[in-house]
Amino acid sequence: MRPTMQAMVCDGPNRPLVLRIMPRPEPGPGEILIEVRACGVCRTDLHLVDGELPDPKVPVIPGHEIVGRVAAQGEGVTAPALGARVGVPWLGSTCGTCRYCTSGHENLCADARFTGYRIDGGYAEYAVADARYVLRLPDRYDDVHAAPLLCAGLIGYRAYAMAGDAPTLGIYGFGAAAHLIAQIALAHGRTVFAFTRPGDLEAQAFATRMGVQWAGNSGVLPPVPLDAALIFAPVGALVPTALAATAPGGNVICAGIHMSDIPAFSYDLLWGERSVRSVANLTRADGEAFMAIAATLPLAVHAEPFPLSQANAALAKLRSGALAGAAVLTPEG
């Protein structure tokens, strides 16, 4: 009889995930089977469950911040080795031949497939991944604390890199990604201001504990103009707000895969060679660069573990803004 596993399954938008006993997947050519030890709960998972992402695989097992051990290798795979600890990020595969893939921009590949969206992910006891797209993880982080590095860290890092050498950085939405990137920015000698939902004193206190120089409501202007702003909250209205807080020549980086509509705003907010950019996915090079930083810089990763069967509760806590840091699912067996 084929081995089975537990998994939390999304049967379609705006429905709770369902705990199911399913056949354990088998790795195909070029793939590895991973015994999942931890899987982070990302806001993108929330967008998937809430029906805000187009054309997902249905049914699908969410989860793209997977930490686990290689349990089996498919045909042609020699690395990573059996038993090796690996991380599986959002980018699951690309075509490898288009103009984006061949120019260092595989994150824009039209045929890219994404973990926990078009490929079954890590809200399960086992998952299959393309061996070429998994990442080595720094030994200094245990499984639960390594999981948020795989999206909150990676996508946050790509957004941070887009900000260039901005000495004064504003971060809108202080959660899983922000608390990691703030630590890196501070270690690089930058001034960091944190913006939260109006009146969210807990998030502001969390940001202050992370070492930011100032934390306040998102609608308030910072003590000095920003050289760059990173928007992690999926709120389009924050774009003109961030532009108004940004100095001439500054950048506003929208770091989410989904955002509510951006309202109309006057041209004077953009004038002065300010720019607005989006972050789309990640590349394997991003993953290697960020993991090298995480290996040398001891990041304080704030993770709240939940049993796999409590994935809906973790998503609800994320939706309500009640998480400080990241939620991480762990198999109960």
N, C-alpha and C positions, 0 to 999 in steps of 0.2 A: 504494500500500500504506500502511496506517495506521502511523504511527510507533510504535516500541516503547520500553520502558524496563526497567530492572532494578528489582526490588522483593524485599524479604524478607517472606514471606507466612506467616501463622499459619493452619494448616489445622484447628486444634482444640486443646483443652487438652493440656498435658503432652507436647507434641511439639516438636522443634526447629523453628525457622523455616526456611523453604526459599527459596533464591534462585531467582527465576523471571524469565524474559523475558515481559513482558506488554504488551498494547496500552496506549499512552499515553492517559490519560483526557482527555476533552474537557469543557470547562466548559459547564454548562447556563445557563439564564436566572438572572441574579443571582450567578453564580459566577465565580471566576477560576482559571486554571491557573497553578500555581507551579512554577518550576524549583527544586528543593530544593537548597540549599547545605549545610545541616546539620540534623540532627534529634537532639535530646536523648533519652537513654534514661532513662525514669522508672520508679520502683518500680511505678506503675500498669501499665506494660507487662509487668512481671514478674508481677503479679497476673493479668493477662489470659492470658499464656502458661501460667501454672501452674493455670489453671482456677478461679480464686478470684472471678471476676466473672461475674455471671449473664447469660446470653443475648447473648453478643457476636455480631456479624456473622461468619459463617463461610463461606468464608475471609475474612480481614481482613488488611490491611496495618497493623501497629501504628505508633505514633509520634504524639505530640501536642505536641512542642516543636519546631515546624518553622520554619526560617528559609530564605527563598528570595526569588526575584525573580518578579514577575508576567510570565508568558510569553504569556498570552492572556486576553481578557476575554469572558465570556458575554454574551448578549443583555441589554441594559439597564444594563450596568456602565460607569460612567465613571470611577470611583475605587475602589481605588487605580489609578494610571496604569501603563501598560506599562513594565516595567523597574524599578518601585518595589520597594524591599526591604520585606517584610512578615513578620510572625510569626503563626503559627497555633497557638492554644492548645487546651486540652481541650474547652472549650465550642464546639461547631460550629454549632449553631442552636437556636432555641427557637420556640415557637408565636407569641409576641408579643402574645397576646390574653388569656391566663389571668390570674387574680388575682395570681399571682406576677410574671409578666412586666410587668404594668401598675403594680406597686408597688415596683419596684426590686429584686426578688428573683428574677430570671430564672434564677438557679442552681438554683431549686427547681421549675422548670417540668417537669411530668410528661411532656411531649412533647419535651424537650430531646434533642438528638443530640450524640454526643461523638466527637471526632476520634480515630482509631486504635482505636475500639471499635465504634461503630455506623456510622462513616464511615471509609473508607480513609484512612490517615495518611501519615506522612512517612518511613517506612523504605523509601524509593523515590527514584527520580530526579525524579519529578514527582508532584504532588498537586493535588487540586481542593478549593477551600474556598468557603464563602459569603462574598462580598465584605464583608458587613456585620459579620462576626465576626473579621476579621483585625485585627492591631494594628500600629501604627507602632513601630519599635524605635529606641532611642537610638543615635546614630551612633558613640558612643565605644566600642562593643563590636563586634568582628568577628563573623562568622557563627557560628563555633564557640562563642565565649564569650557570644553573645546567646541561644543555644538554651536553656540551663538557666533563663533568666529566665522562660520561657513556661509553666513549671509549678512547678518547684522554687521559683522566685521568686514566681509569682502565688499559688499555693495557700499557700505559706509566708507571704506578705503578708496574705492573708485571715485566717489563723490568728493572726498577730501583731496585726492590728487587733482581733480578738475579745478579746485580752488587755487591751484598754483601756490605761490609763496606768500599768500595773503597774511600779513602779520596780525590782523584783527579778524577773528572768525566768529560769526553768529551761527548758532545751531537752533533750529526751530523744530520742536518735538523732541523731548529728552527721554528716550527709551533705550531699547536694546542696542541700536546702532550708535546713537548719540553718545552713550556713556563710554563706549569703546573709543570712538574717534576723538572725543574730548581729551581722553588720556594721552593719545598719540600727539594731538596738537599741542597740548601743554608740555609734553616732553620735548617737543621741537621748539619750545620757547615762544609760542604764540599766545596772544590774549584771546580768551574764549568767553563769549557771552551765551547764556542759555535762555531760550524762550519756551514757555510752556502754555498750556491752556490757561486762560484767565482764572485766577484764583486757585490754581493747583499748587498749593503750598508744599505738598509732599514731594512733587516732582522738582520743585525749585530747591527744596532742601537736599534732595538726592543729588542734583547737579552741583550744589555747593560742596557737598561731601566729596564729589569727584574732583574738586579743585578749581572749578571755573571762577573767573574773577567777578562775575555778576550773573544773577538769574532773576527773571521777572516775567510778566505777562507778555504774550505774543504781540499785543497791540501797542506796547510801550516802546518808545525809541530807546536804544541803548545809550550808555554814557558817552560814547564817541561813535562816529560813523563806522560801519563795517567795511572791511576790504573784500570780504566774501561772506555769503550766507549759504548754509546747507539746510534744505528743507526736508526733514524726514517725516513729518506729519503729512497725511494724504489730503491736505486741505488747500484747494486752489486759491482761496482768498488770501493765503499767506504770501503769494507771489508779489502782488503790489505792496503788501506790508513790508516784506523784506527789501524790495527795491527802494522804498522810502527810507529804510534804515542804512542803505548802502552808499558808500562814497562814489564819486565819479570814477569810472574805470573798473568798478567792482563787478563781481560775478554772483549771480544767484543760481544755485544748483538744486534742481528738483530730483530727489534721490529715490522716489518710489516708482513702482511699476504701474501704479494706478493713483490718480489724483482726481478730486472733484473739479468741476469746471473752474477755470480761472476767470474772474470777473473782468469786465472792461476797466481799463485804467488810462489815465492821461499820459500822453507821450513824454511829458517832462520827467516822469519817474524813470523812464528808460534812457532818456537823453543823457549826455555826458559819458557816452561809451560804456554804459552799464550793459550787462548781458544776462540772458536767462538761458540755462541749458538743462537738459534732462540726462539722467543716467539710465542706460539701457543694458541690463544684465551685467555680465562680467566676462573676462577672459581668463584663461588658465594662467597667463602671465600675471594678472592681478592677484590671483590666488597665491602664486609663489612669492610675489613681492610682499603681500600682507603677512603671510605665514612667517617669512623671514623677520619681519618687524616684531610679530607676536612672540617669536622665539627669543628675541634679545631684550624686548621691553616687557617686563612682567605686568601684564594688564590685569586689573581687578575686574573679573567677569562676574556680574551679578546675575545668578541663575536660580530660578525657583523650580524645583523638580515636581513633576506630576506623573502618576502612573499612566501608562498608555491608555487605559480604559477611561481616563478622565480628560481626554483631549478636548471634549466639548467645554468642560469647565475652564481649561486653560485658554481656549479661544475666547470664551465669554469674558474672562478677566482681562485679556488683551484688548478686546473691543471696548470695555468700559474705561480703559486707561488706568486700571488699578495695579498694573505691574510696575515694579521698580527693577529695570533690567529686562531679562528674558525669561520666558517659560521654556522648560525642557521636558520632553516625555521620555520615560524610561520603561522598557519592557518589564512586566511584572514577574516573569519566570526567572 
